[in-house]
Every structure is written in structure tokens, then in C-alpha cells.
Amino acid sequence: MRPGNSIRLLSIFVCTLLSLLLAGCQPGPSGGGSGDAGTKHKLAFVTNNASEFWTIARKGTEKAAKDIPNIEVEFRIPADGTAAEQQRQVDDLLAKGIHGIAISPVDPKNQTAMLNRAASQTLVVTQDSDAPDSDRSCYIGTDNVAAGRQAGELVKEALPQGGKIMVFVGVLDAANAQQRYQGLKEALAGSNVSIIDVRTDNTDRVRAKSNASDTLVNNPDIAGMVGLWSYNGPAILAAVREANKLDKVKIIAFDEEDETLTGIKDGAIYATVVQQPFEFGYQSMALMSKVLNGDKSGIPASKQIFVPTIAVKKADVEEFIKKINALRGRT
């Protein structure tokens, strides 16, 4: 081979190599952003307590992880149901470089600074309990005022002659508790049903039952008891059963804990207002995935996506149990 040919071949080789190297340094079609094909978005779902209610929400996040190819989901349950424990969970997730967090804040007003700090570092949506004054991108969950009204209508059905009722909840600082109580009062306004007071238990099931027991002792003429959080129904039922007042006290609950559904089936609980936590889990993961891919069209102007509630009474409970057990993965 002549020297000139060798030089020309060497030049062609060098140019080809440089072209390949330069091509490899160019960004992909989406500019190397979070929407790149193959990018895994690390998402987290943070509950506000350890209630079985969240088992169904977890199923929703798991279904989303199967359906949506570019997400990984981490499910966090604060052990003691406090704002401080939630903050520790969020701080840990941020340190791990999480891309999006769906959280049910325990104390929205006092957690606004924490949520804003998180929102400055990652995508934040609220679910189940909203924090509208924070920098969260969107809320996905129940219209809790409407759910409270639904509970109030059930109270009036259960107590057509009226009477005194007591309300029970974990904490009244949570937006969902405040809003459900507001809706309950709105529905009962002008009726012959009167609310004595609200008893809080700080998500302590033992205290929840003792609150109900104390109410039965201190108010022997009590006609009804309303539990605004999922575990309150079973706690009220246990107290009423021990006091042998199942035929005298009407119980209205929230959500679908096993004891609540069994109580409805047996006629011990009049009804429960059921949310759809599966949708909280699924929709929050789906929305965050879209936003991280650059599509914010799923966020309405109100920044609230409401998932409707369902009233479950004795006539509906068998069919509902079948559906809910399917979601829980039970046979």
C-alpha cells in the first residue's frame, strides 16, 4: 500500500471515530430530561398512620407500578402516626433522591413549611388529607366536606326521631377531619340531631375505645356515635358491645375495616362512608409520572382531583366485601 493511501485511510478512520464520539455526546430526543425513554421515576407514597385503610392504597400503587413502565414505588407508613415521624420519612426520601412524593399530611397547617421545603426539591402531591396553603402540585382524594354531609344524612336516617350524638376522630388538626366534621354539621343543621362534642385519640386505638366507653358512661342517653377515621368504627363498636347497648346506640363509621364491615353485616353498625383509597394510590402515581414526563394536563385549575365516596349499608355490604377483598388480594 502506498504512503498516500495509508494517510487517506487514517484520516477517514479518525473522522469516523470523531463523528461517533460527538454523536454519543448529543442529548436524546427529550434533551436528556426526566422524560427520557428508559428513565425510572422513583416515587413514594406516605401514609398518615398504620391503619388497614392503607393496605388498599398500597394495592393501587402496586397496580400503577405494573401498568406504568417508568416508575418505581416506595410505600412508607409512619410508625406512630405523628407529624414528626412523617417529616423523618420525607427527609429520608429526599436524601435518597426521590422524584415525587404523595403524602397524607397529619397536621397540614403546621407541616406547610416541611411540605414547601420538600416541594422545592421534588414533586409533591397530597392525598387523603390536603394542605392547600402549601406548594403541593395537586390533591387527590375525597371531597371530605361532601363525605361529612353523606355521613350526616346517614345519621338522620338512623335516628329519625333525633337524639344526641358524639363524634370521634384521631386529630382535628388534619384537614380531612375538619372538613368531614364541617360537612356533618352542615347536614345536621336544622334537624333534631344534636352533636355533644368531638373526642380525639391521636390515632391511638386503645384511647379511641376508651373515649367511646367514657362517652357511654357519661352520657347514658346518647343515641348515636360517629367515627370519622377508619379505626374509630371498630373502637366504637367494641365499646358499645361491651356496654350491652347495641340496640340503643346507632353507629356511623368511615372506611372499610373488617370489624366495621362485619358490624354492618350483623346490624351492629348502621352504615359506613367508604372512600376509594385504591384510587388514591393509583392516581397519585399516574399523575406524578405524567408530570415528571412533562405533561401537566392532568392537574385541573383547582389543583384538586376528587374521588367520590360510597355509602355502604346492610343491603350493600355482602357485594362490597367481595369487591374489597378482591382489591386486598383475598380469596
C-alpha positions in Angstrom: 0.0 0.0 0.0 1.4 3.4 -0.9 2.0 6.0 1.8 -0.7 8.4 0.4 -3.3 5.7 0.6 -2.3 4.9 4.2 -2.7 8.6 5.1 -6.1 8.9 3.5 -7.4 5.7 5.2 -6.1 7.0 8.6 -7.8 10.3 8.0 -11.1 8.6 7.2 -10.8 6.4 10.3 -10.1 9.4 12.6 -13.0 11.4 11.1 -15.4 8.4 11.6 -14.3 7.9 15.1 -14.7 11.6 16.0 -18.2 11.6 14.4 -19.2 8.6 16.6 -17.8 10.2 19.7 -19.6 13.5 19.0 -22.9 11.7 18.3 -22.6 9.9 21.6 -22.3 13.2 23.4 -25.5 14.7 21.9 -28.7 14.7 24.1 -31.6 12.3 23.2 -34.9 13.4 21.7 -36.1 14.8 25.0 -32.9 16.7 25.8 -31.8 14.3 28.5 -34.6 15.3 30.9 -36.7 13.2 33.2 -38.9 12.1 30.3 -36.1 10.2 28.6 -37.1 6.7 27.4 -36.0 4.2 30.0 -35.7 6.7 32.8 -37.1 5.3 36.1 -39.0 7.8 38.2 -38.6 7.0 41.9 -41.9 7.8 43.6 -43.1 7.4 47.2 -46.5 7.2 48.9 -46.5 8.3 52.6 -49.5 7.5 54.8 -50.6 9.3 58.0 -50.9 6.1 60.2 -50.7 2.3 60.1 -54.4 1.7 59.5 -55.5 -1.2 57.3 -57.2 1.5 55.2 -53.7 2.0 53.6 -53.5 -1.7 52.5 -55.9 -0.9 49.7 -54.0 2.3 48.7 -50.8 0.2 48.6 -52.6 -2.1 46.1 -53.3 0.9 44.0 -49.6 2.0 43.9 -48.6 -1.6 43.1 -51.0 -1.7 40.2 -49.7 1.6 38.9 -46.1 0.3 39.1 -47.1 -2.6 36.9 -49.1 -0.5 34.4 -46.7 2.4 34.1 -43.3 1.3 32.8 -41.1 4.1 34.0 -41.9 4.2 37.8 -40.6 2.6 40.9 -42.8 3.0 44.0 -41.8 3.1 47.7 -44.6 2.8 50.3 -44.0 4.4 53.6 -46.1 4.0 56.8 -45.1 6.3 59.7 -45.0 4.0 62.8 -46.5 6.4 65.3 -48.8 8.5 63.0 -47.2 11.8 64.1 -46.1 14.8 62.0 -42.6 14.4 63.4 -42.4 10.8 62.1 -43.8 11.9 58.7 -41.0 14.5 58.5 -38.4 11.9 59.2 -39.8 9.8 56.4 -39.8 12.7 54.0 -36.3 13.8 54.9 -35.1 10.2 54.3 -36.8 10.1 50.9 -35.3 13.4 49.9 -31.9 12.3 50.9 -32.3 9.2 48.6 -33.1 11.5 45.7 -36.9 10.7 45.4 -38.5 12.2 42.3 -42.0 12.5 43.7 -43.9 12.1 47.0 -47.6 11.6 47.5 -48.3 12.3 51.2 -51.3 12.4 53.5 -50.2 15.2 56.0 -51.2 14.6 59.6 -51.2 18.3 60.5 -51.3 20.3 57.3 -51.1 23.8 58.8 -48.1 23.0 60.9 -46.5 20.9 58.2 -46.7 23.6 55.5 -43.1 24.6 55.8 -42.0 21.0 55.6 -44.1 20.4 52.5 -42.8 23.6 50.9 -39.2 22.6 51.6 -39.9 19.2 50.0 -41.7 20.8 47.0 -38.6 22.9 46.4 -36.6 19.7 45.9 -39.1 17.2 44.4 -42.6 16.9 43.1 -45.2 16.8 45.9 -48.9 15.9 45.8 -51.2 15.4 48.7 -53.6 12.5 49.0 -56.3 11.7 51.5 -55.6 14.9 53.6 -54.9 18.2 51.7 -52.6 21.1 52.5 -54.0 23.7 50.2 -51.8 26.5 51.6 -48.6 24.6 50.7 -46.7 24.4 47.4 -48.1 20.9 46.7 -48.9 20.5 43.0 -52.2 18.8 43.4 -54.5 17.0 45.9 -56.0 13.6 45.0 -58.6 12.2 47.4 -62.0 12.6 48.9 -64.1 15.7 48.9 -64.2 15.5 52.7 -66.9 18.1 53.2 -69.2 16.1 50.9 -68.3 12.9 52.7 -69.2 14.5 56.0 -72.5 15.6 54.6 -73.1 12.0 53.4 -72.4 10.8 57.0 -74.8 13.3 58.3 -77.6 12.1 56.0 -76.9 8.6 57.3 -77.2 9.8 60.9 -80.6 11.3 60.1 -81.7 8.0 58.5 -80.5 6.0 61.5 -82.1 8.4 64.0 -85.4 9.6 62.5 -86.6 10.7 65.9 -83.3 12.6 66.5 -81.1 12.5 69.6 -77.7 13.3 70.9 -74.5 12.1 69.2 -70.8 12.1 69.9 -68.1 12.4 67.2 -64.7 10.6 67.3 -61.6 11.2 65.3 -57.8 10.9 65.6 -56.9 14.6 65.4 -58.9 17.6 64.4 -55.8 19.3 63.0 -55.9 17.2 59.9 -57.8 18.8 57.0 -59.9 15.7 56.3 -61.1 15.6 59.9 -62.0 19.2 60.0 -63.8 19.0 56.6 -65.7 15.9 57.5 -66.8 17.4 60.7 -67.9 20.6 58.9 -69.9 18.5 56.4 -71.5 16.5 59.2 -72.6 19.7 61.0 -74.0 21.1 57.7 -76.1 18.1 57.1 -77.4 18.0 60.6 -78.2 21.7 60.8 -81.9 22.3 61.5 -82.5 18.6 62.3 -83.4 17.2 65.7 -80.0 15.6 66.0 -77.5 17.4 68.2 -73.7 16.9 68.5 -72.5 16.9 72.1 -68.8 17.2 71.3 -65.8 15.7 69.4 -63.3 13.3 71.1 -59.8 12.9 69.7 -57.4 10.0 70.3 -54.2 10.9 68.4 -54.5 7.7 66.3 -54.3 5.6 69.5 -56.8 2.7 69.1 -56.8 2.0 72.9 -57.6 5.6 73.6 -60.2 5.6 70.8 -62.1 2.8 72.5 -61.8 4.4 76.0 -63.2 7.6 74.5 -66.2 5.7 73.3 -66.6 3.9 76.6 -66.3 7.1 78.6 -69.0 8.7 76.4 -71.4 5.8 77.1 -70.9 6.2 80.9 -71.0 10.0 81.0 -73.9 10.3 78.5 -76.4 7.5 79.2 -78.9 9.0 76.8 -76.5 9.0 73.9 -78.3 8.0 70.7 -75.5 7.8 68.1 -71.8 7.8 67.7 -69.9 8.8 64.5 -66.3 7.8 63.8 -64.6 10.0 61.2 -61.4 7.9 60.8 -61.2 4.2 59.8 -60.3 2.7 63.1 -62.9 4.7 65.0 -65.7 2.5 63.8 -64.3 -0.7 65.3 -63.3 1.1 68.5 -66.8 2.5 68.9 -68.4 -0.9 68.2 -66.2 -2.7 70.8 -67.2 -0.1 73.4 -70.9 -0.3 72.6 -70.9 -4.1 72.6 -69.2 -4.2 76.0 -71.7 -1.8 77.4 -74.6 -4.0 76.0 -76.1 -1.0 74.1 -76.1 -2.3 70.5 -79.8 -1.9 70.4 -79.7 1.6 71.8 -76.8 3.3 70.0 -76.6 3.8 66.3 -73.1 3.8 64.8 -71.9 5.6 61.6 -68.4 4.9 60.6 -65.9 5.7 57.8 -64.0 3.3 55.6 -63.9 -0.4 55.4 -62.0 -2.1 58.2 -63.0 -5.7 58.7 -64.7 -5.1 62.0 -66.7 -2.3 60.5 -68.0 -4.4 57.6 -68.8 -7.3 59.9 -70.6 -4.9 62.2 -72.8 -3.7 59.3 -73.4 -7.3 58.2 -74.6 -8.1 61.8 -76.7 -5.0 62.1 -74.5 -3.5 64.9 -73.3 -0.6 62.7 -75.8 1.3 60.6 -73.5 2.3 57.8 -70.1 3.4 56.8 -68.9 6.1 54.3 -66.3 4.4 52.2 -63.6 6.2 50.3 -61.6 4.7 47.4 -58.0 4.5 48.7 -57.0 2.2 45.8 -57.6 5.2 43.5 -55.6 7.5 45.8 -52.6 5.1 45.3 -53.1 4.6 41.6 -54.0 8.1 40.5 -51.3 9.8 42.5 -48.6 7.6 41.0 -50.0 8.0 37.5 -50.3 11.8 37.8 -46.7 12.2 39.2 -45.4 10.0 36.3 -47.1 12.2 33.7 -45.9 15.5 35.4 -42.3 14.2 35.6 -42.6 13.4 31.9 -43.5 17.0 31.2 -47.3 16.6 30.9 -49.2 18.7 33.5 -52.5 18.5 31.7 -53.9 16.1 34.3 -53.7 18.9 37.0 -57.0 20.8 37.0 -57.1 24.6 37.6 -58.4 23.9 41.1 -55.4 21.6 41.8 -57.9 19.1 43.4 -59.0 15.8 42.0 -61.9 14.4 44.0 -62.5 10.6 44.3 -66.2 10.1 45.2 -67.3 8.2 48.4 -69.8 5.4 48.7 -72.4 4.7 51.5 -72.4 1.1 52.5 -75.3 -0.2 54.5 -76.5 -3.7 55.3 -78.2 -4.3 51.9 -74.9 -3.5 50.1 -72.3 -4.9 52.4 -72.0 -8.5 51.0 -71.3 -7.3 47.5 -68.9 -4.6 48.8 -67.0 -7.2 50.9 -66.4 -9.3 47.7 -65.1 -6.3 45.8 -62.9 -5.0 48.6 -61.4 -8.5 49.3 -60.5 -8.7 45.6 -58.6 -5.5 45.9 -56.9 -6.7 49.1 -55.9 -9.9 47.3 -58.0 -12.1 49.4 -60.0 -15.1 48.1 
